[in-house]
Amino acid sequence: MRLTDCHNIPDFRELARRRLPGPIFHYIDGAADDELTYRRNTAAFDDCDLVPDVLAGLETVDLGVEVLGRRVGLPFFLSPTALQRLFHHEGERAVARAAERFNTWFGISSLGTVSIEEIGETISTPKLFQFYVHKDEGLNRSMVERCKAAGFDALAVTVDTAVGGNRERDLRTGFTTPIRLTPRSVYEFARHPGWALNHFFRERFELSNLKDHVPQGSKVSVTVSDYFNSMLDPTLDWAKAERIAADWGGTFVLKGIMSVADARRAADMGAHAIMVSNHGGRQLDGSRAPFDQLPEIVDAVGDRIEVICDGGIRRGTHVIKALSAGATACSGGRAYLYALAAAGQPGVERALGLLQAEIERGMKLMGKAAVSELSRENLRYR
Ligand code: FNR
């Protein structure tokens, strides 16, 4: 199977599954507990049908939207995800460059493996920094200052990680970071020599955004959940979030809002946007799907704050449904991560190109010339 055999996002998932050692693939693909929420995030779109208008006489459609204060070319952007150089040696560099080619937002994680500064120099299109609030105040301050200096355009505080989710696939496969060498993991690397050569013999990488604050090296191999539990600030609350927004002073986002009450509070505190998200099902299993929760939130705060639908998106029609329900834009992780693992930057570009083509085709078949023409008139919930 090659890149040219990938015609939809599940095809990229299959290629990623073949190319990655098991523990790495399952870290991307897996979620919390019984993975109910993970499955529901995508299945939710199937419970809602599109009702097209025809004879619209469209030759072209405009997929542009204004989100987080910037006009971009695509109503789908790249949610921040950790550890990308584990999936492909180019990691965040590859993803950022692909985002730039499609003129869409690129989000980098606090747990990124390419530095804030390098991303600042690599792309000129809008970039967002995802902020995990750590116990270490010095680290928090340094990340905000580095983002300002590197010209980042938005800061998103993730609010759904009060504790680490129970990711059982990681426990079963023994996934830790840095990777621990065990007979089983060595066997997995031997079965994937291409990945292993790139990982072990190319330039070494580290969690560049935590540099000088978090000890790195093989002595501190932990699961991602252990990391959350030991390093993140469990006392994070609204007052602290407001202080971070004030220190940052720019476009501020809360990522992981699910309830209407919290959406109102985010609007009251002056956040620019919320990402309606359950972390791709990786935190609270049984949490409602973002797409299911979207109408209530849009009705409550859609006139005051941007509402981004994050998670479960695997098709262009998923994006069209979310926009029709009132989302300002959509975002996602696995759709581009599978493609990164499958083939680096060309993979991510092909995945974004497929999604773009699917959205464009869907809009034409819906009889809509622009994203702003989509509305709930064209949606029916079953
Ligand atoms: C994530 N996500 C995430 N979110 C975040 O705020 N900081 C992070 O470091 C990460 N890391 C991360 C790693 C991996 C491998 C995945 C799959 C996800 C969550 C991410 O930003 C986004 O909310 C979900 O990926 C959305 O769900 P889909 O699109 O993957 O279904």
Residues whose N, C-alpha, C, O or C-beta is under 5 A from the ligand:
A	BS01	FNR	Y27 I28 S79 P80 T81 A82 S109 L111 Q130 T158 S277 H279 G280 D310 G311 G312 I313 S331 G332 G333 R334 A335
